[in-house]
């Protein structure tokens, strides 16, 4: 059971890290998220119709990672709480 708990905590931590790295945030008006800035610094967004291009670039490349990170955190918290509630009902800790 401790292995499952470790997996759930890993899911939560990876989800939080992904949520931070892929959070939609225009950085310097050229990058869409922290991951874009760190991993792909040569792929900046051109200046014409800038807002729409930033959104399109983010949605087609990084948004699924952000939503996936949120799902990882949610699933990890749900599973951890479910296990804790079962243990409380059985009188375990």
Protein Blocks (a to p, Z undefined) as FASTA:
>chain_A
ZZmmmmmmmmmmmmmmmmmmmoccdehhlafbfklmmmmmmlccdfbhkllmmmmmmmmm
mmmmmmmmmmmmmmmmmmmmmmmmmmmmnopZZ
